[in-house]
Amino acid sequence: MKLLIDAGNSRIKWGVHDGIRWREQGTVEHARISQLAQAWAVWPITSVYASLVASEAIRFALQSVSAWPIRWIEALSNGFGVCNHYQDPRQMGADRWLAVLAARRLAAQDVVVVCAGTALTIESLCQSGDYLGGLILPGFHVMLHSLGQATARLDQPAGNKVDFPQTTADALASGVVEAQVGAIERARTRLASHTGRALPLVMVTGGDAERIASWLASPVRIVDNLVLMGLLEVANES
């Protein structure tokens, strides 16, 4: 069995796959990494693959609770049906690369791949397998926090995304979502202009996927744990 680990900025997502299906998946906050040893001990794991965008301290913590050596995956210039046009793939977050790999497997068309977590990442992938590059924005909660820290009277809970906000709480939520959705739609239009084809599919994953997807134009697809799926792709080919 394979253990796949997505070590994000805020949480650790993990899954155990037996080669046919997911046997278990889970999520823990960084402060509760020690709980993972017990959760993993019940499975006859033979290999571990992981993505890290968190700190080196999180890497060491995961290694300490894993009874098996961890293979840390990094972005490549070419692999798994994707040609990476990033100037220096070593600078590209492994989670972004893995999300693109998973999207490539799931959709044989132009795709804008969106990971909506602590950061919002937006990747442009052609149906040919060419990954053209992407954007990194503050995530929903990070953007709200920065407003609260830098602007007087805006350090308050966000409300709801509405068309015409009439409270400060709704104005905050609506402004942040509009900024994120606008960036995604611009990336989609840019990719369509580049390829000369129709507007691409937007594939959304991450904790804020539902919040964003409902405001995007079709076609849109929410896929849970896209990074874990990319890790599985790598593990199956290794």
C-alpha positions as CSV (number, residue, x, y, z in Angstrom):
1,M,0.0,0.0,0.0
2,K,1.1,3.5,-0.7
3,L,0.9,6.4,1.8
4,L,0.5,9.8,0.1
5,I,1.1,13.0,2.1
6,D,0.2,16.6,1.1
7,A,1.9,18.9,3.7
8,G,0.3,22.2,3.1
9,N,0.8,25.6,4.8
10,S,-2.0,25.0,7.3
11,R,-2.8,21.3,7.3
12,I,-1.6,17.9,6.5
13,K,-3.7,15.9,4.1
14,W,-3.0,12.2,3.6
15,G,-4.4,9.1,2.0
16,V,-3.7,5.3,1.9
17,H,-4.1,3.7,-1.6
18,D,-4.0,0.0,-2.2
19,G,-3.5,0.2,-5.9
20,I,-7.2,0.0,-6.7
21,R,-8.9,2.5,-4.4
22,W,-8.4,4.8,-1.5
23,R,-8.6,2.9,1.8
24,E,-8.5,5.9,4.1
25,Q,-8.0,9.6,3.9
26,G,-7.5,12.2,6.6
27,T,-6.5,15.8,7.5
28,V,-4.8,17.2,10.6
29,E,-3.6,20.6,11.7
30,H,0.2,21.0,12.0
31,A,0.0,21.0,15.8
32,R,-1.5,17.4,15.7
33,I,1.1,15.7,13.5
34,S,2.0,13.3,16.3
35,Q,-1.4,11.7,15.9
36,L,-0.5,10.4,12.5
37,A,1.8,7.7,13.7
38,Q,-1.1,5.8,15.2
39,A,-3.4,6.5,12.2
40,W,-0.9,5.0,9.8
41,A,0.3,2.1,11.9
42,V,-2.8,0.0,11.1
43,W,-2.0,-0.2,7.4
44,P,0.6,-2.4,5.7
45,I,2.3,0.5,4.0
46,T,5.2,-0.3,1.5
47,S,6.1,3.2,0.3
48,V,5.5,6.9,1.2
49,Y,5.4,9.8,-1.2
50,A,5.0,13.4,0.0
51,S,4.6,17.0,-1.2
52,L,5.9,19.8,1.0
53,V,5.1,23.5,0.9
54,A,5.2,24.0,4.7
55,S,8.3,24.7,6.7
56,E,11.3,22.4,7.1
57,A,10.1,21.9,10.7
58,I,7.0,20.2,9.3
59,R,9.2,18.0,7.1
60,F,11.2,16.8,10.1
61,A,8.0,16.3,12.1
62,L,6.5,14.1,9.4
63,Q,9.7,12.1,9.1
64,S,9.7,11.5,12.8
65,V,6.2,10.0,12.8
66,S,6.6,7.9,9.7
67,A,7.9,4.4,10.2
68,W,9.0,4.4,6.5
69,P,11.3,6.6,4.5
70,I,9.5,9.4,2.8
71,R,10.1,10.3,-0.9
72,W,9.7,14.0,-1.3
73,I,8.4,14.9,-4.7
74,E,9.6,18.1,-6.6
75,A,8.5,19.6,-9.8
76,L,10.2,18.4,-13.0
77,S,10.8,20.0,-16.4
78,N,9.1,17.1,-18.1
79,G,7.2,14.1,-16.9
80,F,3.9,12.2,-16.7
81,G,2.6,13.7,-19.9
82,V,3.4,17.3,-18.9
83,C,6.0,19.6,-20.4
84,N,6.8,22.2,-17.7
85,H,7.6,25.6,-19.1
86,Y,8.6,27.1,-15.7
87,Q,12.0,28.7,-16.2
88,D,13.4,26.9,-13.1
89,P,11.1,24.0,-12.1
90,R,13.0,23.9,-8.7
91,Q,11.2,27.1,-7.8
92,M,7.8,25.7,-8.5
93,G,5.9,24.4,-5.5
94,A,5.5,20.6,-5.6
95,D,1.8,21.0,-4.8
96,R,1.3,23.1,-7.9
97,W,3.1,20.5,-10.1
98,L,1.2,17.6,-8.6
99,A,-2.2,19.3,-9.1
100,V,-1.3,19.9,-12.8
101,L,-0.3,16.2,-13.1
102,A,-3.6,15.1,-11.7
103,A,-5.6,17.5,-13.9
104,R,-3.7,16.2,-16.9
105,R,-4.8,12.6,-16.0
106,L,-8.5,13.7,-15.4
107,A,-9.1,15.9,-18.4
108,A,-7.8,15.6,-22.0
109,Q,-8.5,19.3,-22.7
110,D,-7.3,22.8,-21.8
111,V,-7.6,23.3,-18.1
112,V,-7.1,26.1,-15.6
113,V,-6.1,24.3,-12.4
114,V,-7.1,26.2,-9.2
115,C,-5.9,25.3,-5.7
116,A,-7.8,27.3,-3.1
117,G,-6.1,27.1,0.2
118,T,-3.9,29.3,2.3
119,A,-2.7,30.6,-1.1
120,L,-4.7,30.6,-4.3
121,T,-2.8,29.2,-7.2
122,I,-4.0,29.3,-10.8
123,E,-2.3,27.1,-13.4
124,S,-2.6,27.1,-17.2
125,L,-2.4,23.6,-18.8
126,C,-3.0,23.0,-22.5
127,Q,-4.6,19.8,-23.9
128,S,-1.2,19.1,-25.5
129,G,0.3,18.6,-22.0
130,D,2.1,22.0,-22.1
131,Y,2.0,23.7,-18.7
132,L,2.5,27.3,-19.5
133,G,2.8,28.8,-16.0
134,G,0.6,30.1,-13.3
135,L,-0.3,32.7,-10.7
136,I,-0.1,32.8,-6.9
137,L,-2.5,35.0,-4.9
138,P,-3.3,35.3,-1.2
139,G,-6.0,32.8,-0.2
140,F,-9.4,33.9,1.1
141,H,-8.5,34.1,4.8
142,V,-5.0,35.5,4.2
143,M,-6.5,38.3,2.1
144,L,-9.0,39.1,4.8
145,H,-6.3,39.0,7.5
146,S,-4.1,41.4,5.5
147,L,-7.1,43.8,5.2
148,G,-7.7,43.6,8.9
149,Q,-4.1,44.2,9.8
150,A,-3.5,47.1,7.4
151,T,-6.8,48.9,7.4
152,A,-8.6,50.6,10.2
153,R,-12.1,49.2,11.1
154,L,-11.8,46.2,8.8
155,D,-10.6,43.7,11.4
156,Q,-13.9,41.9,11.6
157,P,-15.4,38.6,10.4
158,A,-16.4,38.4,6.8
159,G,-20.0,38.0,5.7
160,N,-21.3,36.5,2.5
161,K,-20.5,37.0,-1.1
162,V,-23.5,38.9,-2.6
163,D,-23.9,40.9,-5.8
164,F,-24.5,44.2,-4.1
165,P,-22.9,44.2,-0.6
166,Q,-24.7,46.5,1.9
167,T,-22.8,45.7,5.0
168,T,-19.0,45.9,5.7
169,A,-18.9,42.2,6.4
170,D,-20.5,41.3,3.1
171,A,-18.3,43.9,1.3
172,L,-15.2,42.1,2.7
173,A,-16.3,38.6,1.6
174,S,-17.5,39.8,-1.7
175,G,-14.4,41.8,-2.5
176,V,-12.1,38.9,-1.8
177,V,-14.1,36.4,-3.8
178,E,-14.5,38.9,-6.7
179,A,-10.7,39.4,-6.7
180,Q,-10.0,35.6,-6.8
181,V,-12.7,34.8,-9.3
182,G,-11.6,37.7,-11.5
183,A,-8.0,36.4,-11.6
184,I,-9.3,32.9,-12.5
185,E,-11.6,34.1,-15.2
186,R,-8.8,36.3,-16.7
187,A,-6.4,33.3,-16.7
188,R,-9.1,31.3,-18.5
189,T,-9.7,34.0,-21.1
190,R,-5.9,34.3,-21.6
191,L,-5.5,30.5,-22.1
192,A,-8.4,30.5,-24.6
193,S,-6.8,33.4,-26.5
194,H,-3.4,31.6,-26.5
195,T,-4.8,28.3,-27.9
196,G,-7.5,29.7,-30.1
197,R,-10.0,27.2,-28.6
198,A,-13.0,27.6,-26.4
199,L,-12.9,28.7,-22.8
200,P,-11.1,25.9,-20.8
201,L,-12.4,23.8,-18.0
202,V,-11.7,25.2,-14.5
203,M,-10.7,22.4,-12.1
204,V,-10.9,23.6,-8.5
205,T,-9.5,21.9,-5.3
206,G,-8.8,23.0,-1.8
207,G,-10.6,24.1,1.3
208,D,-12.2,27.1,-0.3
209,A,-13.1,25.3,-3.6
210,E,-16.9,25.5,-2.9
211,R,-16.7,29.1,-2.0
212,I,-15.1,30.0,-5.3
213,A,-16.5,27.5,-7.7
214,S,-20.1,28.7,-7.4
215,W,-19.2,32.1,-8.8
216,L,-17.2,30.9,-11.8
217,A,-18.6,30.5,-15.3
218,S,-19.1,27.0,-16.7
219,P,-17.4,24.6,-17.2
220,V,-16.2,24.1,-13.6
221,R,-15.3,20.9,-11.8
222,I,-14.5,20.5,-8.1
223,V,-12.0,17.7,-7.4
224,D,-11.1,16.9,-3.8
225,N,-7.5,16.3,-2.9
226,L,-6.0,17.0,-6.3
227,V,-2.5,17.0,-4.9
228,L,-2.9,13.6,-3.4
229,M,-4.1,12.4,-6.8
230,G,-1.0,13.8,-8.4
231,L,1.2,12.0,-5.8
232,L,-0.6,8.8,-6.6
233,E,0.2,9.4,-10.3
234,V,3.9,9.7,-9.4
235,A,3.9,6.7,-7.1
236,N,2.2,4.5,-9.6
237,E,4.9,5.3,-12.2
238,S,7.8,5.0,-9.9
